[in-house]
């Protein structure tokens, strides 16, 4: 195993470099919120912070809508046209135009919803200020730098924005009435990072902003549509629980669930990092043997991590949440079953099905599992008393079902036996 790891490192120096920057980027994204977690619980209280988290969980679906699958499709297109600067400019501008339009539609949707939904109306400014996260998604061109495999610039920008957010939180959020400052401060960092990111993108590709022809915009929009459906369905599996917990159990329970989920998301971060780093190369090589080598090492590492974290759960929860969130300990232990399943799902779905041209099939599978997940929640809510544990167990079961169906599909397509270029029939229309 050690020999295989050394061989992978030696033959993939560029991937290792990008993985290093992505690691720093995602660690800041995931760990800094955990740094502020104990402070915000103590200063603004579990109920009020639960309200902030609840609104954020709703707007995560807006973020997925704005992303629209471009985080994968635009990265793939730029990677495929890496030597065609004109086409890269066309891809970048088409992506920005579509995502900006989707952001404006979403913002308008918030104001329209406030006319009909009392919860949105009563917390309108919290919703509006929290749109900083979708704005960051709309403008920040991480997909461009992933496609050209240069992650240094956006890593530095993101670090600076997250540090600024954290410093402002500790300096100015002092009482419960300051809760609106949380999304405001995030927005300040997001605007600065997104603006500089766009500037660096245009400087790197040597062109100015222009509105592409409608045919081009439509093409890249449709190219992302299957990925949007699969991403949205994935988020239903991963994020709808917080929304439903807020409805059925109250925003205080959202805080408990969110702490366990944030720890799991932090632990899952390296899976996405590895995937983002190797994805451009997988798209170009179409080698399943390369994917399987990375998968084996990654799976073993995350299996070991799951055991270690399960043993350390009481200490971790006490540090981050204190006695008030002690009930999150066993919740975290059950949640840990998701980690090895997340590794399996990512490599089978993204690195094999999507990268090899079967994005539509992947989208269908994700959608089916999401429908089953929602039906299970509806049935359980009718016939049983739902608890926070119920949502965690359903989440784990849906990941198991998803991994099983993805594995079956990969075996059916015989992708595990492919050591070189996939035939042209894998065009994404499957």
N, C-alpha and C positions, 0 to 999 in steps of 0.2 A: 504493500500500500504506500509506504514511504517513497519507494522508487517511482511509483506512478505519479505521486504528487510532485516530486522533483522534475519529472519529465514534463508534466503539464506546465509548471512554472517556467521552465527553460524554453519551451516552444511557444509560449503565449505571453511574451513580455508586454505587448501593447494592451492586451486584455488585463493583465495584472496591474498596469499603470492606471487604466480607467477604473478598475475595480477599487483601487486604493482611494481615488477621488470620490467615487460613488459611496464608498464606505463612510468617509468623513461626512459627506453630504447627508446621508440618511441617518447617521448617528446623531447629528445635530437636529435633524427633523424629529427624531423619535425621543431622544434623551432629554433635550431641553424642556419639553412639556412636563416630563417627569420631575425635573428639578423644581419647577414652579408649582407642581401639584400640591405638596404638603402646605406650602405657603398660602395658596389660594383657598384651600379647604379651611384653614385656620382663620383667614382674614374675612372672606365673604360668606363662609358657611357652606355646608353640604347641599342645602336646598338651592341656594342662589347659583352656586357653581354647577349644580345639576341642571339648572335652567339653561345656563350658557352652553353646556355640553349637549343638551337636548336640541337646541337650535342648530348647533354645529353638525349634529348627526343628521338632521333634516337636510341641511345645505350640502352635505356630502353627496347627495343624489344630484343636486344642481351641478356640483363639481364634475361628476361623472358625465352628466349631460354635456357640459362644456368641453370636457376632454374628448368625448366622442370617438374614442379609440385612436386618436392621433398620436398618443404616446407610443403606440406600437406601429401604426401604419405609416406615419410621417418618418419615424426612425428607419423603418424598412425601406421606404422609397428613397430617402436621402442616401442610405447605405448602398442601394442598388445603382444610384446615379452619381456616385462619389466623384467621378471624373468629368461630369457634365455640369459645369457651373451655372449655365443658363437654366437648365431644368431644376437644379437645386433652388435657385431663386424663385422659380415658379412654384415649387412645392412649398417653400417657406411662406411666401406671400399668400398662397391659397389657404394654407393652414391658419395663418393669423386672421385672415378675413373671416373664415368660417367660425373660428372660435370667438372672435370679437362679436359677431352677430349673435351667436348663441348666448354670450354673456349678457348682451343688451336685452334679449328676449327673457332671460332668467330674471334680470333686475325688474323688468316691467311686470313679470309674473308675480313677484313679491308684493308689489303695490296693488295688483288686481286681487290677489289672495286676501290682502288686508281688508278689502271691502266685504268679503264674504265669511271669513274665518276670524272669530273673536280672539283666538290665541295669537294669530299673526298680528292682528290690529293692536292688541295690548302690548306686544313686544316688537313693534315695527322697527324701532331704531336698533334693537339688538340684531334683528334679521338683516337690516341694511348694512350696518357696520361689519357684520360677520360675512358679508359678501366679498370681503377682502380675500378670502381663501379661493372662491371661484374666479375672482379677478386675476389672482396670481396664476391660476391654472390656465386662464385664457391667454395671457401675455407672455409668461416666462417660457423661453424656447428651449427647454431641456431636451426635447425631442431632436432638435437640430444638432446640439453638441454630442448627443449620444450617437446620432447617425454618422457624424464625421469622426467619432471616437476621440473627442477632445473635451474632457470633463473639468479641466483645471479652473476655467473662468467661473463657471456657474457654481462650482463648489465653494470658491472664495466668497462670491456674492451671497449665496445662501447662508453661509456661516455668519457673515456680517449682519444680515437681516435678522437671523434668529437670536444672535447675541444682543442686538439692539432691542428686540422685543422683550427679552428676558430682563435686561437692565431696567427698561421702562416699567415693567411690571413690579419689580421690587422697589423701585423709587416712588411710584405714584399711586399704586393700588393699595390703599390703607384701610378702607372700610367697605362694608357691604354695598354701599351706594356707588362705589367706584367700579362696579362690575362691567359697565359699558366700555370702560377704558381697555378691557382685555382685547376685544376685537379691533378697537381703534389702533392700539399699539401694534397689533399684528399687521394691520393694514398699512401702517407707515413703513414697516420693514418690507412688506410685499411690493409696494409701489416702487420703492428705491431699487430693490433687487430686480424686479421685472423690467424696469426701464433700462437699467444698465445691461441686462441680459440681451434685450432686443438690440441695443446699440452695438454690443460686441458681436452679435450674430451678423448684422449688416456689414460691419467692418471686416469680418472674417470672409464673408462670401463676396465682398466687393460689389455690392449693388445697393440701390435705394428701394424704398417701398413703392410698390405699384399694385394696382388692382388687376389681377389676372383676368383672362377671358372667362366668361361664364362656363364654357365647356371644360376648362381646366379645373375650376372650382368644383363643378359638379362631379367630375371624375374622382377627385381626391375625397370629396364628401362621401360618395358611394363606396369608395375603397375602404373607408373607415366604418361604414354602417354596420357590417357584421360584427366588428370588434366592439362597437358601441353597445350593441345588443348583449354580447357576451359579458362586457364589463359591467353593464347595468345589472344584469342578472347575478353576476358575482357579488356586486355590492348589496343586492337584496339578501343574499346569503350571509354576508359579513356584517352589514350595517343596519339592516331593518330592525334587528333585535332591540337596539337602543331606542328607536322610535316607538316600538310597541311596548317596551318596558315603561317608557314615560307615560303611555296611554293607560296601560293596565295597572301598573304598580306605583307610579309617581316618579318625579324627577330625582328624589333622594336615592332611589334604587338605581337610577341611571348612573349616578356617581360611583356606586359600588361596582357595577358591571363595567363601567368605563375604565376603572383602574386596572382590573384584571385584563381587559382587552388591550389597553395601552402597553402593558408588559408583554403580552403575546405579540402585538404588532412590532414592538421593539426587537423581540427575539426573531421574528420572521423577516426583519429588514435585510439580513445578509442574503436570503433567498432571492429577493428582488434585485439586490446589488449584483449578485453573480449572474442572474438572468440578463440584466441590462448590459452587463459587460460582455457576455459571450454572444448575445443575440445577433449583432451585426455579422459576426464571423459565421454563426450557424446559418444565417440567411444566405451567405455567399457560398459556403462549403456544402450545405445540405448533407452533413455527415452525422448519422445517428450514433456511430461509434464514439465520436468526439463528445456528443451530448451524454452518452451513457457513462463515460469516464468521469465527467464532472458530477453527474447525478449520484454515483455510488459514494464518492467521497463526501458530498454534501449531505446525503441521507444519514450516513453513519455519524457525522459530526452533530447533526441536529437531534438525533436519537439520544446521544450522550448528554447534550445540553438540556433536553427535556427532563431527564432523570435528575440532573444536578439542580435545576430550578425547582422541581417538585420537592426536593429535600430542603431547599432554602426558602420555600414560600413564606413561612411565618416571618422570617427576618426581612424579606423584601417588602412585604405588605406593611409591616410595622414602620419601616423606614419611610415609605412613600405615603402611606395613608394614616398611620397612627391607629390607636385603638378604635377610633370611630368607624374605620373601614375594615375591622378585623374579620368580618364575615366574607371578605373577598379571598381569604386564604384557600379554602377548599374549592372555591369557584375557579381560582387560578390553576389548581392542580388538575381539575377536569379539563379546563381549556387547553392544557399542554398537549393533549392528544392531537390537537390540530397541527402542531409543528411538523412532525414527519409527513403527515398527510398533505400539508401545504407544499412541502418540497416535491412530493410525488405529483401533485396536481400541476404545479408550475412546469416541471420538465416535460410531462406528458402533453400538457395543453399548449403552452407557449413555445417551448423549444422544439417540439416535434410537430404537432398538428399545425399551429399557426406558421411557424418558420418554414415548414415544408409545403405550405400552400393550401392547407385545409382549414382556413379560418372560419368558413361558413359552417362546417361540421362542428367545430369547437363552439361556435355561437349557439347552435341548436342544442348541444349537450348541456351547456351552462343554463340555458333557458329552461330546459326540462327539469333540471335539478332545482332551480329556483321556484318553479311552480309547485313541485312536490314539497319543498320546504314550507312555502306559504300555506298549502293545504294542510300540512301537518300541524302548523301553528293554529289554524282555524279550528281543526278538529279537537286538538287538545284544549283550546280555550273554551270550547263548548262542553266537553265531557269531564274536564279536570280543572283544578285550581292551579293556574300557571304561576310559577315562581321564577326567580332569576336563573336558578339551576336548570329549569326546563328549557330556557332559551339556549344555554350553553350546550346542553346535551343534544339538542336539535342541530346546533351548529356543527358539532363534531360528527353527528350522523350524516348530515348533508355533505360534509367533506369526504367521508368514507364512500358514500354513494357516488359522488363526482369522480373520485379517483378510480373507482372500479369501472365506471362507464368509459372514462378516458382511456384506461388501460385496454379495455375490450376493443375500443375503436382503433387504437394504435396497432394492436395485434391484427385486427381485420385488414388494415391497410398495409401490413407487413413493414412498418417503418423501422422497427428495431433491427432489421437485417440489412438496412441500407448503409453502406459505408461510403458512398460517393453521391454524385448528383442524382436527385429524384427526377423521374421522367416528367415531361412537360404536362401530363394530364393533371398533375397537382397544381392547378392554376388558381385555386381558391373558390371555384364554382361548385366544388363537391358538396 
